[in-house]
Amino acid sequence: MNFTETRGNDGRRPASVSFSEAILSPMSSFGGIYVPEDLPELGLDFLNAHRTADYKALARDVLAAFEPDIAPGVIGRALATYDAFDDPANPVPVIQVRDDLYVSELYHGPTRAFKDMALQPFGVVLSELAQQQGGHYLILAATSGDTGPAALDTFRNKANVKVACLYPDGGTSDVQRLQMVTEDAPNLKVIGIHGDFDDAQSALKRLLASDAFRAKLQEKNTLLSAANSVNFGRIIFQVIYHIHSYLELVRQGAIDMGDRVYLDVPSGNFGNALGGYYALKMGLPVEKILIASNRNNVLTDLINTGRYDLRDRPVIGTTSPAMDILKSSNVERILWDLFGAERTKALMEQLDKDKHYELTAEELARLQAIFAADFCDDAEGKAYIQQAFENGYLMDPHTATCFKAYETRRAKPLKTIVYSTAEWTKFSPTIANALTGEVGARDIDALRTIAQAAKTTIPAPIARLFDKPIAQTSVIDKERIEEEVLAFL
Ligand SMILES: *Cc1c(COP(=O)(O)O)cnc(C)c1O
């Protein structure tokens, strides 16, 4: 299968590229991104044939349907990364939490957030492609907390790839910061920035767009790639768990094969939701995809009104910070799929220039045939955490936003799969506050509070962080990032 560009082709690069080309060099014409030209049709036969397949066998066959130009051995080694999850036989447990609501837990990987689902196998694929081509790649990442640890973990000591990861100093949780600054592999560099996530992100974008920076990298024989979800190499691994979660409901007897379900996704950059959209298009029986946001509710507005509006809309800090995003990159792939390249280019250019766009009534109807959306503020999220805990389920504040959409946006009483994107250990002060009222605790104290309240223990990989030596000590002004990255190379 080949990949094409969301904003059309500028004549300076091929109009159609292979999977490996789309991975190694993810930016396309006019600032667009790559999308599959068409999607494989899986349908009920495929689902029936995989009724009892384990996660890796299912993953192998879903990937094979995309016919990627990646050797089966590489795919096998990529999928073997799921063996490091809590239960290698079932890396994504699906738990009934109440009535029709099932939670698909995507956080059982090494860094305890759902970014591992895609980044763990992606790291193997990218490194092996780079080695095959004899190229050396630099991954520049800016993180508000979860992408950084997951990207560092997956590329640790991987050949032909170096990672420089920028984080806002003071802007992440203690656990997230420790996950990054205790990384000591020679191919990893972690840089704290005086500023917030937007400062780190804009500094990164400037570097990625700088010809002078690229020329300096070239002198060092290094190419730039990306590990954020504009890279389709991440999205493809996010189709699989939606299909797996559906099959789990069949196996648990919650639904019959072919019954429709709701997918309920906590959304930021829309990578998780896009994986669900592709699964639906490939034949998964999905009634609708519910898009859950926090108060940064651009996606709620888009889906309910057809308007994407960034004017007078600063990013609001919330207790679900991985969703504090206003420019949601993967919406562009939906626009392309529904309305074509010409329209997508016009809409995205308008968003860049005027900070807003509006869909036509007919376009909005097509979007609403697939998606429904609501947002959940911090107080509501806290109440959902408390309520779930009283019923014996401990969840993080991102997952909690889905409970609102579950209550308000289901038109039919169908089974619903809520995606849980982080373990309680990653956002412990917020959860401790919900459970005991404790305010302003440091992570280590909040972790103890929660473990006690939930009669559990702090998982070893998290507890260990507090004793590990700090290996990464750079905290700098954003003007000095380029210098610091070049010195690292
Ligand atoms: C990244 C992240 C999200 C948002 O996922 P997208 O694919 O960007 O929509 C939600 N929750 C957590 C905990 C995350 O780390």
The ligand as a Gaussian input file, in Angstrom:
#p B3LYP/6-31G(d) Opt

LIG

0 1
 C       -1.257000      11.536000      24.436000
 C       -2.306000      11.306000      25.452000
 C       -3.676000      11.504000      25.171000
 C       -4.161000      12.060000      23.844000
 O       -4.007000      11.136000      22.789000
 P       -4.078000      11.633000      21.273000
 O       -3.762000      10.447000      20.464000
 O       -3.055000      12.730000      21.146000
 O       -5.464000      12.150000      21.044000
 C       -4.604000      11.231000      26.159000
 N       -4.215000      10.793000      27.380000
 C       -2.922000      10.597000      27.700000
 C       -2.581000      10.138000      29.075000
 C       -1.926000      10.836000      26.757000
 O       -0.629000      10.641000      27.090000

